[in-house]
Amino acid sequence: MLRAGLRQVKRGADRRGKRTGSTELSPPEPQLPKPVIGLVGGIGAGKSQVAGLLKACGCAVIDADRLCQELLDDPQIAGTLRQWWGERAWPRGGAVDRKAIADIVFRDEAELERLESLLYPKVIEKQRRLIEAHRSDPAVRAVVLDAPKLMEAGLDAQCDVVLYIEASPKVRAARLARSRGWSEHERARREKMQFPLDRKRARADYVIDNNSDTNELSTRIDEVLSQVLSGFTAQ
């Protein structure tokens, strides 16, 4: 049994489509030596904090946000965005203005989808290569995908386990106001462009409460990582 605040979620189907409890299960697939762990949760729930704790436990973290930011510096990508948005994205000329692009896409869902359709195939391919590299590294215990839209972009298909990081709206609002200067309206507006939280929670394998202090969260992360690793063979 997992202690309070950390529980495994029973789902009607696993990530490969086999029904839980069915009498017609296909033969089990070979276990991989190192699991890929995806992180989901509301904006401000603390996914990056959890990723950092997992990294401290010996996991390799792939930050999808960082990969997207790197792609914006690619001349071919930058040229396409300049064609789309012109001076709105380069109000001062020169380098890509990331804040201006964020203002554009988070106010228009169609523009966000257009940007994601340009970036996400490249992000997915780069993640695939990074996963392979990390799995071949004997120092890595597991691979963590930290992506703002893990499920929306279908990146959870690359994961063996998904963790849902849970925090109350009040806690998330306070964190975002402190770290990004966001209002509650801004958080809600951006979150509407993602899957509903109850949908993410239901599709996750574990729920981790992150309303408390770092020491308690660290203990829970150690616990769930042990649970996950116990299902995989060692190299």
C-alpha positions in Angstrom: 0.0 0.0 0.0 1.2 3.5 -0.7 0.9 6.0 2.1 -1.6 8.9 2.1 -0.9 11.5 -0.6 0.5 8.9 -3.1 -1.7 6.3 -4.6 -1.7 4.2 -7.7 -4.6 4.9 -10.0 -6.5 1.9 -11.4 -7.5 2.5 -15.0 -9.8 0.7 -17.3 -7.1 0.3 -19.9 -3.3 0.4 -19.8 -1.2 2.6 -22.1 -1.0 -0.2 -24.7 -4.8 -0.6 -24.8 -5.2 -3.9 -22.9 -8.3 -3.9 -20.6 -7.6 -4.2 -16.9 -9.3 -7.3 -15.5 -10.1 -8.7 -18.9 -9.8 -12.5 -19.3 -8.5 -12.0 -22.9 -5.1 -10.4 -22.2 -2.4 -10.7 -24.8 1.0 -12.1 -23.6 2.9 -9.6 -21.5 5.4 -7.6 -23.4 9.1 -7.8 -22.4 10.0 -5.3 -19.7 12.4 -2.5 -20.6 15.4 -2.0 -18.3 14.6 1.7 -17.6 11.1 3.2 -17.4 10.1 6.5 -19.1 8.1 8.5 -16.6 5.8 11.3 -17.8 4.7 14.2 -15.6 1.2 15.9 -15.9 -0.8 18.2 -13.7 -2.3 21.7 -13.6 -0.2 24.8 -14.4 1.6 25.7 -11.2 1.2 22.2 -9.7 5.0 21.8 -9.5 5.9 19.4 -12.3 9.3 21.0 -12.7 9.9 20.7 -9.0 9.1 17.0 -9.1 11.3 16.6 -12.2 14.2 18.2 -10.2 13.6 15.7 -7.3 13.6 12.8 -9.7 16.8 14.1 -11.2 18.4 14.2 -7.8 17.3 10.5 -7.5 19.4 9.6 -10.5 16.8 10.1 -13.3 17.5 11.9 -16.6 15.1 14.7 -17.2 14.0 15.7 -20.7 12.5 19.2 -20.6 10.1 19.7 -23.6 9.8 23.4 -22.9 13.5 23.8 -23.3 13.5 21.8 -26.5 10.8 24.1 -27.9 12.8 27.1 -26.9 15.9 25.7 -28.7 13.9 25.1 -31.8 12.8 28.8 -31.9 16.5 29.7 -32.4 16.6 27.4 -35.5 16.9 29.7 -38.6 14.4 27.6 -40.6 11.8 27.7 -37.8 12.4 31.4 -37.1 11.9 32.1 -40.8 8.6 30.4 -40.8 7.4 32.3 -37.7 8.5 35.5 -39.3 6.4 34.8 -42.3 3.4 34.1 -40.1 3.6 36.9 -37.6 6.1 39.5 -38.9 6.8 42.4 -36.6 4.5 41.1 -33.9 7.0 38.4 -33.1 10.0 40.7 -33.7 8.9 44.1 -32.4 12.5 45.3 -31.9 14.0 43.3 -34.8 16.7 40.7 -34.5 16.2 37.6 -32.3 12.8 35.9 -31.8 10.8 37.6 -29.1 9.5 34.6 -27.1 7.2 36.7 -24.9 5.6 38.2 -28.0 5.0 34.7 -29.4 3.5 33.5 -26.2 1.2 36.5 -26.2 0.1 35.6 -29.7 -0.5 31.9 -29.2 -2.1 32.0 -25.8 -4.7 34.4 -27.0 -5.6 32.5 -30.1 -6.0 28.7 -30.0 -5.7 28.4 -33.8 -2.3 30.1 -33.7 -1.2 27.8 -30.8 -2.2 24.7 -32.8 -0.3 26.0 -35.8 2.8 26.6 -33.7 2.6 23.2 -32.1 2.1 21.5 -35.4 5.4 23.0 -36.5 7.4 22.3 -33.3 6.0 19.1 -31.8 7.0 16.6 -34.6 10.6 17.8 -34.1 10.3 17.7 -30.3 9.0 14.2 -30.4 11.8 13.0 -32.6 14.4 14.7 -30.5 12.9 13.2 -27.3 13.0 9.7 -28.9 16.7 10.1 -29.6 17.3 11.4 -26.0 15.4 8.5 -24.5 17.5 6.0 -26.4 20.7 7.8 -25.3 19.6 7.9 -21.6 18.6 4.3 -21.6 22.0 3.3 -22.7 23.6 5.3 -19.9 24.3 3.0 -16.9 24.2 6.0 -14.5 20.6 6.7 -15.4 17.9 5.0 -13.3 14.9 6.2 -15.3 14.0 8.8 -17.9 11.6 11.7 -17.1 9.5 13.6 -19.6 8.6 17.1 -18.3 6.2 18.5 -21.0 3.5 21.1 -20.5 1.2 19.2 -22.9 2.3 15.7 -22.5 -1.1 14.1 -23.1 -2.4 16.7 -25.5 0.6 16.2 -27.8 0.5 12.4 -27.5 3.9 12.4 -25.8 2.5 10.0 -23.1 2.7 7.3 -25.8 6.5 7.4 -25.2 5.9 6.8 -21.4 5.7 3.6 -19.4 4.3 5.4 -16.4 2.6 8.8 -15.9 2.5 10.7 -12.6 -0.2 13.3 -12.0 1.1 16.1 -9.7 -1.8 17.5 -7.7 -2.1 20.9 -6.0 -5.2 22.9 -5.1 -6.2 26.0 -7.2 -5.3 28.2 -4.3 -1.8 26.8 -4.0 -1.2 26.9 -7.8 -2.4 30.5 -8.0 0.0 31.6 -5.2 2.9 29.8 -6.9 2.2 31.4 -10.3 1.7 34.9 -8.8 5.1 34.5 -7.0 7.1 32.9 -9.8 5.6 34.4 -13.0 3.4 37.3 -11.9 0.3 35.7 -13.3 -3.2 36.5 -12.3 -5.7 33.7 -11.7 -7.4 34.8 -14.9 -4.2 34.2 -16.9 -3.7 30.7 -15.3 -7.3 29.8 -16.1 -7.1 31.1 -19.7 -4.0 29.1 -20.5 -5.3 26.0 -18.7 -8.4 26.0 -20.9 -6.1 25.2 -23.8 -5.2 21.9 -22.2 -7.0 18.7 -21.3 -9.3 19.0 -18.2 -7.4 18.1 -15.0 -9.8 15.3 -14.1 -9.1 13.7 -17.5 -5.3 13.9 -16.9 -5.7 12.5 -13.4 -7.9 9.6 -14.5 -5.3 8.6 -17.2 -2.3 8.8 -14.9 -0.8 5.8 -13.1 0.0 7.6 -9.8 -1.2 10.7 -8.1 1.2 12.7 -6.0 0.0 15.4 -3.7 2.1 18.6 -3.9 0.2 20.9 -1.5 2.8 20.3 1.3 6.5 21.1 1.9 9.5 19.9 -0.1 10.6 17.3 2.5 7.2 15.5 2.3 7.2 15.7 -1.4 10.7 14.3 -1.6 9.7 11.3 0.5 6.8 10.6 -1.8 8.9 10.8 -4.9 11.4 8.3 -3.4 8.5 6.0 -2.7 6.8 6.2 -6.1 10.2 5.8 -7.9 10.9 2.7 -5.9 7.4 1.4 -6.9 8.0 2.1 -10.6 11.5 0.7 -10.7 10.4 -2.5 -9.0 8.4 -3.3 -12.2 11.5 -3.2 -14.4 14.4 -5.5 -14.8 17.8 -4.1 -14.0 20.5 -3.9 -16.6 
